[in-house]
């Protein structure tokens, strides 16, 4: 206790304590981050990301098949293709089985036709042989009738009857041959019609199989399409009828597609100008204007309440050889107020229902009430309260550094 009292009464201690106490305000003041303001143009800018895309795109889709179709082969994305180049091969078991079944039925019909032709031809030959046999028998009977002129009447009558019988049998055989010709013709026509029908079925199945091979009919760069989940298609994926698989964009006319959140979407309007930077090539700067704003937003993800809105931007010039799919950063000038007092938004503080700033003044700060005319996410326009040359605190100073006389 005596030692403590001795230290308190020491002149050196009093001198050091007084020095620290006198310096402490300066240390606190220097720790406050400040910024000097000035009059300048207030630029309310919305910055959004987008994607470069072609205005006109030729899509190559899965054929209109209502069954599972698998991507068996895909040409590498970004490949330059020309007309008739194969870009994608699809596989559908149902169509393949249909083709094989049609070929099998065609071969069966052709086999039946060949078999029936042989059988009918054999029957025809047998009938012809029968006719010739009858004719030979009749000829023998005629010879016998000549030799037996002088035979008894009963013998001549028998020969005459045999000749009549032979003639009758010949006529019947000839009629059978004629009927057989007509039957053969009808049967063969029927089988030929069946073969033609099977050939048509084979051609139809072959056409479906050929449609599973997607070939290019124009020159361009291959771009993979995306699934409903936003993932690019790849080999082994399942597709369905009329689903886009590959796109070839027309590089002569390009546009920018933006997906904007609701808060920023409300601040945009058609014909607003944009400054655009290509992310992969920062030295490339483009300009454009808003052409279209989607009236309805879509969820960021399925069943989400957060929505984004599609905005389409036309480019003032697309002469540069840029590829679709490049990421872009777009700055949209919403409003420009020239030559006004602009302060950082972090320099504004609430004081009841008013806004105040803290102006640097000889190692202290004056609390100044201000009127804010407008603001964005970074800066605010001060309509009243500042001249435009002050230095403001960017964090609220402690009460020990604030002058008690307030400025309004």
C-alpha positions as CSV (number, residue, x, y, z in Angstrom):
1,X,0.0,0.0,0.0
2,X,2.8,2.3,0.8
3,X,4.5,1.4,-2.4
4,X,1.3,2.2,-4.4
5,X,0.9,5.5,-2.7
6,X,4.5,6.3,-3.4
7,X,4.1,5.5,-7.1
8,X,1.1,7.8,-7.2
9,X,3.0,10.6,-5.7
10,X,5.9,10.2,-8.0
11,X,6.4,13.2,-10.3
12,X,7.7,10.9,-13.1
13,X,4.6,8.7,-12.9
14,X,2.3,11.7,-13.0
15,X,4.2,13.0,-16.1
16,X,3.9,9.7,-18.0
17,X,0.2,9.2,-17.1
18,X,-0.6,12.8,-18.3
19,X,1.3,12.2,-21.5
20,X,-0.6,9.0,-22.3
21,X,-3.9,10.6,-21.4
22,X,-3.2,13.5,-23.7
23,X,-2.2,11.2,-26.6
24,X,-5.1,8.8,-26.3
25,X,-7.6,10.9,-28.4
26,X,-5.2,11.1,-31.3
27,X,-4.7,7.4,-31.3
28,X,-8.5,6.8,-31.4
29,X,-9.0,9.4,-34.1
30,X,-6.4,7.9,-36.3
31,X,-8.0,4.5,-36.0
32,X,-11.2,5.8,-37.6
33,X,-11.3,5.2,-41.4
34,X,-12.3,8.3,-43.3
35,X,-12.9,9.3,-46.9
36,X,-12.8,12.7,-48.6
37,X,-15.9,13.4,-50.7
38,X,-16.3,15.5,-53.8
39,X,-18.9,16.6,-56.3
40,X,-19.1,14.1,-59.2
41,X,-21.6,12.3,-61.4
42,X,-23.8,9.9,-59.6
43,X,-23.9,6.7,-61.7
44,X,-26.5,4.1,-60.7
45,X,-25.2,1.0,-62.3
46,X,-26.6,-2.6,-62.2
47,X,-23.9,-5.3,-62.7
48,X,-25.1,-8.7,-63.9
49,X,-23.6,-11.7,-65.5
50,X,-24.7,-13.2,-68.8
51,X,-24.0,-15.6,-71.6
52,X,-23.3,-14.9,-75.3
53,X,-25.6,-16.8,-77.6
54,X,-26.5,-16.8,-81.3
55,X,-29.8,-15.2,-82.3
56,X,-30.5,-17.9,-84.8
57,X,-29.6,-21.5,-84.0
58,X,-30.2,-24.7,-86.0
59,X,-31.2,-27.5,-83.6
60,X,-30.8,-31.3,-84.2
61,X,-33.3,-33.3,-82.2
62,X,-34.0,-36.8,-81.3
63,X,-36.6,-38.2,-83.8
64,X,-40.2,-38.4,-82.7
65,X,-39.9,-41.8,-81.1
66,X,-42.0,-42.5,-78.0
67,X,-39.6,-44.9,-76.4
68,X,-36.2,-44.8,-74.7
69,X,-33.4,-43.6,-77.0
70,X,-29.7,-43.7,-75.8
71,X,-26.9,-41.5,-77.1
72,X,-24.3,-43.9,-78.3
73,X,-21.9,-41.4,-79.9
74,X,-21.4,-37.6,-79.8
75,X,-18.9,-35.7,-81.8
76,X,-16.7,-33.6,-79.5
77,X,-18.2,-30.2,-78.6
78,X,-16.7,-27.3,-80.4
79,X,-15.9,-29.3,-83.5
80,X,-16.3,-27.5,-86.8
81,X,-18.6,-29.6,-89.0
82,X,-19.6,-29.4,-92.6
83,X,-22.6,-30.7,-94.4
84,X,-23.1,-34.5,-94.2
85,X,-20.8,-34.9,-91.2
86,X,-22.0,-37.4,-88.6
87,X,-22.6,-35.6,-85.3
88,X,-24.5,-38.1,-83.2
89,X,-25.6,-41.7,-83.3
90,X,-28.6,-42.8,-81.2
91,X,-29.6,-46.3,-80.2
92,X,-33.2,-47.5,-79.8
93,X,-33.7,-51.3,-79.1
94,X,-37.4,-51.1,-80.1
95,X,-36.6,-49.8,-83.6
96,X,-33.7,-52.2,-84.0
97,X,-35.9,-55.1,-83.1
98,X,-38.6,-53.8,-85.4
99,X,-36.0,-53.7,-88.3
100,X,-34.7,-57.2,-87.6
101,X,-38.3,-58.6,-87.3
102,X,-39.2,-56.9,-90.6
103,X,-36.2,-58.5,-92.4
104,X,-37.0,-61.9,-90.9
105,X,-40.7,-61.6,-92.2
106,X,-39.4,-60.5,-95.6
107,X,-37.1,-63.5,-95.9
108,X,-39.9,-65.8,-94.8
109,X,-42.3,-64.3,-97.4
110,X,-39.7,-64.6,-100.1
111,X,-39.0,-68.3,-99.1
112,X,-42.8,-69.0,-99.2
113,X,-43.0,-67.4,-102.6
114,X,-40.1,-69.5,-104.0
115,X,-41.6,-72.7,-102.5
116,X,-45.1,-72.0,-103.9
117,X,-43.6,-71.1,-107.3
118,X,-41.8,-74.5,-107.4
119,X,-44.9,-76.4,-106.3
120,X,-47.1,-74.7,-108.8
121,X,-44.6,-75.2,-111.6
122,X,-44.4,-78.9,-110.7
123,X,-48.2,-79.3,-110.8
124,X,-48.3,-77.5,-114.1
125,X,-45.6,-79.9,-115.5
126,X,-47.5,-82.9,-114.3
127,X,-50.7,-81.7,-116.0
128,X,-48.8,-81.0,-119.2
129,X,-47.4,-84.6,-119.1
130,X,-50.9,-85.9,-118.5
131,X,-52.2,-84.1,-121.6
132,X,-49.3,-85.4,-123.7
133,X,-49.9,-88.9,-122.4
134,X,-53.6,-88.6,-123.3
135,X,-52.7,-87.3,-126.8
136,X,-50.3,-90.2,-127.3
137,X,-52.9,-92.7,-126.2
138,X,-55.4,-91.1,-128.6
139,X,-52.9,-91.3,-131.4
140,X,-52.4,-95.0,-130.8
141,X,-56.1,-95.6,-130.8
142,X,-56.4,-93.8,-134.2
143,X,-53.7,-96.0,-135.6
144,X,-55.5,-99.1,-134.3
145,X,-58.7,-97.8,-135.9
146,X,-57.0,-97.6,-139.4
147,X,-55.5,-101.1,-139.1
148,X,-58.8,-102.5,-138.0
149,X,-61.0,-101.3,-140.8
150,X,-62.0,-104.8,-141.5
151,X,-62.7,-105.8,-137.9
152,X,-66.0,-106.4,-136.6
153,X,-68.4,-103.5,-136.0
154,X,-68.2,-104.0,-132.2
155,X,-64.5,-103.6,-132.2
156,X,-64.6,-100.5,-134.3
157,X,-67.3,-99.1,-131.8
158,X,-64.9,-99.8,-128.9
159,X,-62.1,-97.9,-130.6
160,X,-64.4,-95.0,-131.4
161,X,-65.5,-94.8,-127.8
162,X,-61.9,-94.9,-126.6
163,X,-61.0,-92.0,-128.9
164,X,-63.9,-90.0,-127.5
165,X,-62.8,-90.8,-124.0
166,X,-59.3,-89.7,-124.8
167,X,-60.5,-86.5,-126.3
168,X,-62.7,-85.8,-123.3
169,X,-59.8,-86.5,-120.9
170,X,-57.6,-84.3,-123.0
171,X,-60.1,-81.4,-122.8
172,X,-60.5,-81.9,-119.1
173,X,-56.7,-81.8,-118.6
174,X,-56.4,-78.7,-120.8
175,X,-59.1,-77.0,-118.7
176,X,-57.2,-78.0,-115.5
177,X,-54.1,-76.4,-117.1
178,X,-55.9,-73.2,-117.8
179,X,-57.4,-73.1,-114.3
180,X,-54.0,-73.9,-112.8
181,X,-52.5,-71.0,-114.8
182,X,-55.1,-68.6,-113.3
183,X,-54.6,-70.1,-109.8
184,X,-50.9,-69.8,-110.1
185,X,-51.1,-66.2,-111.2
186,X,-53.5,-65.2,-108.3
187,X,-51.4,-67.1,-105.7
188,X,-48.1,-65.6,-107.0
189,X,-49.6,-62.1,-107.1
190,X,-50.9,-62.5,-103.5
191,X,-47.4,-63.6,-102.4
192,X,-45.7,-60.8,-104.3
193,X,-48.0,-58.3,-102.6
194,X,-47.1,-59.8,-99.2
195,X,-43.4,-59.5,-100.2
196,X,-43.9,-55.9,-101.2
197,X,-45.6,-55.1,-97.9
198,X,-42.7,-56.7,-96.0
199,X,-40.2,-54.7,-98.1
200,X,-42.2,-51.5,-97.2
201,X,-42.0,-52.5,-93.5
202,X,-38.2,-53.0,-93.9
203,X,-37.8,-49.7,-95.6
204,X,-39.8,-47.9,-92.9
205,X,-37.8,-49.5,-90.1
206,X,-34.6,-48.7,-92.0
207,X,-35.7,-45.1,-92.3
208,X,-36.2,-45.0,-88.5
209,X,-32.8,-46.5,-88.0
210,X,-31.2,-43.9,-90.4
211,X,-32.9,-41.1,-88.5
212,X,-31.1,-42.2,-85.4
213,X,-27.9,-41.0,-87.0
214,X,-27.8,-37.1,-86.9
215,X,-25.8,-35.6,-89.7
216,X,-25.2,-31.9,-90.3
217,X,-26.8,-30.1,-93.2
218,X,-24.9,-26.8,-92.6
219,X,-21.4,-25.7,-91.7
220,X,-20.7,-24.5,-88.1
221,X,-19.6,-25.3,-84.6
222,X,-21.2,-28.1,-82.5
223,X,-22.7,-27.0,-79.2
224,X,-24.3,-29.6,-76.8
225,X,-27.8,-29.0,-75.6
226,X,-28.7,-29.2,-71.9
227,X,-31.1,-31.4,-70.0
228,X,-34.0,-30.0,-67.9
229,X,-31.6,-29.9,-65.0
230,X,-29.2,-27.6,-66.9
231,X,-26.5,-30.3,-67.5
232,X,-25.1,-30.7,-70.9
233,X,-25.9,-34.0,-72.7
234,X,-23.2,-36.7,-73.0
235,X,-22.8,-40.2,-74.4
236,X,-24.9,-42.7,-72.5
237,X,-27.7,-40.2,-71.6
238,X,-31.3,-41.1,-72.3
239,X,-33.3,-38.8,-74.6
240,X,-36.9,-38.7,-75.9
241,X,-38.8,-37.7,-78.9
242,X,-38.1,-34.2,-80.3
243,X,-35.6,-33.4,-77.6
244,X,-32.8,-31.1,-78.8
245,X,-29.4,-32.8,-78.7
246,X,-27.0,-30.6,-80.7
247,X,-27.1,-27.0,-81.8
248,X,-25.2,-25.2,-84.6
249,X,-25.4,-21.5,-84.0
250,X,-25.3,-18.8,-86.7
251,X,-22.3,-16.8,-85.7
252,X,-23.1,-13.8,-87.9
253,X,-25.7,-12.5,-85.4
254,X,-25.2,-12.7,-81.6
255,X,-27.0,-11.5,-78.5
256,X,-26.6,-11.7,-74.7
257,X,-28.9,-13.6,-72.4
258,X,-29.1,-12.4,-68.8
259,X,-30.8,-14.0,-65.8
260,X,-31.6,-11.1,-63.4
261,X,-32.9,-11.3,-59.8
262,X,-36.2,-9.7,-59.1
263,X,-34.8,-6.6,-57.3
264,X,-32.5,-5.7,-60.2
265,X,-35.1,-6.7,-62.8
266,X,-37.5,-4.0,-61.6
267,X,-34.8,-1.3,-62.2
268,X,-34.2,-2.3,-65.9
269,X,-36.1,-1.1,-68.9
270,X,-36.1,-1.7,-72.6
271,X,-33.5,0.3,-74.7
272,X,-31.3,0.9,-71.7
273,X,-27.6,0.9,-72.8
274,X,-25.0,-1.6,-71.5
275,X,-21.3,-1.8,-71.4
276,X,-20.2,-5.5,-71.8
277,X,-16.9,-7.2,-71.0
278,X,-16.1,-10.7,-72.1
279,X,-14.8,-12.5,-69.0
280,X,-12.4,-14.7,-70.9
281,X,-11.0,-11.7,-72.9
282,X,-11.1,-8.6,-70.5
283,X,-9.7,-6.4,-73.3
284,X,-12.7,-6.9,-75.4
285,X,-15.5,-4.4,-74.6
286,X,-18.8,-4.4,-76.3
287,X,-22.0,-2.2,-76.1
288,X,-25.6,-3.1,-76.4
289,X,-29.2,-2.4,-75.5
290,X,-31.9,-4.2,-73.6
291,X,-34.3,-5.7,-76.2
292,X,-36.6,-7.9,-74.2
293,X,-37.7,-8.5,-70.6
294,X,-39.5,-11.7,-69.8
295,X,-42.8,-10.9,-68.1
296,X,-42.7,-14.0,-65.9
297,X,-39.8,-15.3,-63.8
298,X,-38.7,-18.8,-63.3
299,X,-37.5,-20.5,-60.1
300,X,-33.7,-20.7,-59.5
301,X,-34.2,-24.3,-58.7
302,X,-37.3,-26.5,-58.7
303,X,-40.0,-25.4,-56.2
304,X,-37.9,-22.4,-55.1
305,X,-39.6,-19.1,-54.2
306,X,-36.5,-17.2,-55.5
307,X,-37.0,-16.3,-59.1
308,X,-34.8,-15.0,-61.9
309,X,-36.0,-13.2,-65.0
310,X,-34.7,-13.6,-68.5
311,X,-33.4,-10.4,-70.2
312,X,-32.2,-10.3,-73.8
313,X,-29.6,-7.8,-74.9
314,X,-28.8,-6.9,-78.6
315,X,-25.2,-6.1,-79.4
316,X,-24.3,-2.9,-81.3
317,X,-21.6,-4.8,-83.1
318,X,-20.9,-8.5,-83.5
319,X,-18.0,-8.3,-86.0
320,X,-15.6,-9.9,-83.5
321,X,-15.2,-13.7,-83.8
322,X,-16.7,-14.6,-80.5
323,X,-18.1,-18.1,-79.7
324,X,-21.5,-18.8,-78.1
325,X,-21.4,-19.8,-74.4
326,X,-18.8,-17.2,-73.4
327,X,-19.5,-15.6,-70.0
328,X,-20.0,-11.8,-69.9
329,X,-20.2,-9.1,-67.3
330,X,-22.7,-6.4,-68.1
331,X,-22.9,-2.9,-66.5
332,X,-26.3,-1.2,-67.1
333,X,-26.5,2.5,-66.4
334,X,-29.9,2.9,-64.8
335,X,-29.5,6.6,-64.0
336,X,-26.9,9.4,-64.2
337,X,-27.0,12.6,-62.1
338,X,-24.2,15.0,-63.1
339,X,-22.2,17.2,-60.7
340,X,-23.7,16.3,-57.3
341,X,-22.6,15.5,-53.8
342,X,-22.0,11.8,-53.6
343,X,-21.0,10.0,-50.4
344,X,-20.2,6.3,-49.7
345,X,-23.3,4.5,-48.4
346,X,-21.2,3.2,-45.4
347,X,-20.7,6.8,-44.2
348,X,-24.5,7.2,-43.5
349,X,-25.8,6.4,-40.1
350,X,-29.3,6.4,-38.5
351,X,-30.2,8.9,-35.9
352,X,-33.8,8.2,-34.9
353,X,-35.6,8.8,-38.2
354,X,-32.9,10.9,-39.7
355,X,-29.6,10.3,-41.5
356,X,-26.3,11.7,-40.2
357,X,-22.7,11.7,-41.2
358,X,-19.6,12.4,-39.1
359,X,-17.4,15.2,-40.6
360,X,-13.8,15.3,-39.6
361,X,-12.9,18.6,-37.7
362,X,-9.6,19.0,-36.0
363,X,-9.1,15.5,-34.5
364,X,-12.8,15.3,-33.8
365,X,-16.0,14.7,-35.7
366,X,-19.1,16.8,-36.1
367,X,-22.4,15.1,-36.3
368,X,-24.2,16.5,-39.4
369,X,-27.8,15.7,-40.4
370,X,-28.3,15.3,-44.1
371,X,-31.1,14.7,-46.6
372,X,-30.6,11.8,-49.0
373,X,-32.0,12.3,-52.5
374,X,-31.2,8.9,-54.0
375,X,-28.9,6.0,-53.5
376,X,-27.7,2.7,-54.9
377,X,-25.9,-0.2,-53.3
378,X,-22.7,1.7,-53.0
379,X,-23.3,5.5,-52.9
380,X,-25.9,8.1,-52.0
381,X,-26.8,11.6,-53.3
382,X,-26.8,14.2,-50.5
383,X,-29.4,16.9,-51.3
384,X,-28.8,19.0,-48.2
385,X,-26.2,19.1,-45.4
386,X,-22.8,18.9,-47.2
387,X,-20.9,21.1,-49.6
388,X,-19.0,18.4,-51.3
389,X,-15.4,18.8,-50.0
390,X,-15.7,17.3,-46.5
391,X,-13.9,14.2,-45.0
392,X,-16.4,11.7,-43.6
393,X,-16.0,8.9,-41.1
394,X,-16.7,5.4,-42.7
395,X,-17.4,4.0,-39.2
396,X,-19.3,5.5,-36.3
397,X,-16.8,7.3,-34.0
398,X,-16.9,6.9,-30.3
399,X,-18.8,9.5,-28.3
400,X,-15.5,10.8,-27.0
401,X,-14.6,12.0,-30.5
402,X,-17.9,13.6,-31.4
403,X,-18.4,17.3,-30.8
404,X,-21.5,18.0,-28.8
405,X,-22.6,20.8,-31.0
406,X,-24.6,19.2,-33.8
407,X,-24.9,20.7,-37.3
408,X,-28.3,20.6,-39.1
